[in-house]
Amino acid sequence: MKTNSTNLLDIKVNIKIKLAALWAALMFCYIYGDFFTLFVPGRIKGLMEGHSGAGDTTPGNIVNVCPIAFSSCIYDLPIGFVGSQIKPHT
């Protein structure tokens, strides 16, 4: 009797590919959750009236958040500059 055996190979996958796949899966889960919370009855109506998960949305709250958002963008600029100067090792 012949047995049909297949040899399984353990393929090495680059860690960058593993991390990219993990990051993509995590982002998909966040988007999935955010998208389907819009199907909760009354959710969109509440958002249009200015009620969010973090509290009421008022002009004062929006003005208070603007400097925080701006400063986070300013901190990202040097990281982008350094990252654009790094050359791959050949």
C-alpha positions as CSV (number, residue, x, y, z in Angstrom):
1,M,0.0,0.0,0.0
2,K,1.4,3.4,-1.0
3,T,1.0,6.3,1.3
4,N,0.8,9.8,-0.1
5,S,2.8,11.9,2.3
6,T,3.5,15.5,1.8
7,N,6.4,17.3,3.4
8,L,5.4,20.6,5.0
9,L,7.9,23.3,4.9
10,D,8.3,25.9,7.5
11,I,8.5,29.1,5.5
12,K,10.3,32.1,7.2
13,V,8.3,35.3,6.9
14,N,10.0,38.6,7.3
15,I,9.0,40.3,10.6
16,K,8.1,43.5,8.7
17,I,5.4,41.6,6.7
18,K,4.1,40.1,9.9
19,L,3.9,43.5,11.6
20,A,2.2,45.0,8.5
21,A,-0.4,42.3,8.5
22,L,-1.0,42.6,12.2
23,W,-1.4,46.4,11.9
24,A,-3.8,46.0,8.9
25,A,-5.9,43.5,10.8
26,L,-6.0,45.8,13.9
27,M,-7.1,48.8,11.7
28,F,-9.7,46.7,10.1
29,C,-11.2,45.8,13.5
30,Y,-11.3,49.5,14.5
31,I,-13.0,50.5,11.2
32,Y,-15.4,47.6,11.5
33,G,-16.4,48.7,15.0
34,D,-16.7,52.3,14.1
35,F,-18.8,51.6,11.0
36,F,-21.3,49.3,12.7
37,T,-21.8,51.6,15.7
38,L,-23.5,53.9,13.2
39,F,-26.3,51.3,12.8
40,V,-27.3,51.6,16.5
41,P,-30.8,53.1,16.5
42,G,-30.6,56.9,17.2
43,R,-26.8,57.1,16.9
44,I,-26.7,59.3,13.8
45,K,-29.5,61.5,15.1
46,G,-27.5,62.0,18.3
47,L,-24.3,62.8,16.4
48,M,-26.2,65.4,14.3
49,E,-27.5,67.0,17.5
50,G,-24.0,67.3,18.9
51,H,-23.9,64.3,21.3
52,S,-20.9,62.1,20.9
53,G,-19.3,59.4,23.0
54,A,-17.0,61.9,24.6
55,G,-19.7,64.3,25.6
56,D,-21.6,67.1,24.0
57,T,-20.0,68.8,21.0
58,T,-20.0,72.5,21.5
59,P,-18.0,75.3,19.8
60,G,-15.9,75.7,22.9
61,N,-15.0,72.0,23.0
62,I,-13.9,72.1,19.3
63,V,-11.8,75.2,19.9
64,N,-10.1,73.4,22.9
65,V,-9.3,70.4,20.8
66,C,-7.7,72.3,17.9
67,P,-4.4,73.1,19.7
68,I,-4.0,69.5,20.7
69,A,-4.6,68.3,17.2
70,F,-2.2,70.9,15.8
71,S,0.6,70.1,18.3
72,S,0.3,66.4,17.4
73,C,0.9,67.3,13.8
74,I,3.9,69.4,14.7
75,Y,5.5,66.5,16.6
76,D,5.0,64.2,13.6
77,L,6.9,66.5,11.2
78,P,10.4,65.7,12.5
79,I,9.7,62.0,12.4
80,G,8.7,62.3,8.8
81,F,11.8,64.3,7.9
82,V,14.1,61.7,9.6
83,G,12.2,58.8,8.1
84,S,12.6,60.3,4.6
85,Q,16.4,60.5,5.0
86,I,17.0,56.9,6.0
87,K,18.3,54.9,3.1
88,P,18.0,51.1,3.0
89,H,21.1,49.2,3.6
90,T,22.4,47.5,0.5
